[in-house]
Amino acid sequence: MKFEPSPNAFTIPVRVYYEDTDAGGVVYYANYLKFFERCRTEWMRVAGYDQRQLVLESGIGFVARKANCEYLRPAHLDDQLTVGLEVEKLTRVRVVFRQHVRRGDDELVTGTVEIACVEMASMKPAPIPDFLYSKLEALK
């Protein structure tokens, strides 16, 4: 299924480095999850927060709960990619993202990642604080 980003989609550029590839110069499949994580981290920064700040000030963090990917085409060493996301679902505890990796107009990888808010001390589910939830809702 082709991923068509909405007008509210968030994207970042990612260059493929040697460390991202396997012996054949192709991006190793697990590294796409790292690219997805970078995009979500920068999206959170746009909301005005970073992961460290949330832990220190609110005692919460976000952990991956579920991820799936569809690998359509390979990326290679030195490729300039666009990694994007859009919020598919936002609840008081979880966020589900649709994510993609593109090289120009070529769609390489699509997937969904679900993250959950947890209290870092106990690693138990916790509601997303109101101050953050309203910001995330606005970015949806």
Rosetta blueprint (number, residue, H / E / L):
1 M L
2 K L
3 F L
4 E L
5 P L
6 S L
7 P L
8 N L
9 A L
10 F E
11 T E
12 I E
13 P E
14 V E
15 R E
16 V L
17 Y L
18 Y H
19 E H
20 D H
21 T E
22 D L
23 A L
24 G L
25 G L
26 V E
27 V E
28 Y L
29 Y L
30 A L
31 N H
32 Y H
33 L H
34 K H
35 F H
36 F H
37 E H
38 R H
39 C H
40 R H
41 T H
42 E H
43 W H
44 M H
45 R H
46 V H
47 A L
48 G L
49 Y L
50 D L
51 Q H
52 R H
53 Q H
54 L H
55 V H
56 L H
57 E H
58 S H
59 G L
60 I E
61 G E
62 F E
63 V E
64 A E
65 R E
66 K E
67 A E
68 N E
69 C E
70 E E
71 Y E
72 L L
73 R L
74 P L
75 A L
76 H E
77 L L
78 D L
79 D L
80 Q E
81 L E
82 T E
83 V E
84 G E
85 L E
86 E E
87 V E
88 E E
89 K E
90 L E
91 T L
92 R L
93 V L
94 R E
95 V E
96 V E
97 F E
98 R E
99 Q E
100 H E
101 V E
102 R E
103 R E
104 G L
105 D L
106 D E
107 E E
108 L E
109 V E
110 T E
111 G E
112 T E
113 V E
114 E E
115 I E
116 A E
117 C E
118 V E
119 E E
120 M L
121 A L
122 S L
123 M L
124 K E
125 P E
126 A L
127 P L
128 I L
129 P L
130 D H
131 F H
132 L H
133 Y H
134 S H
135 K H
136 L H
137 E H
138 A H
139 L H
140 K L
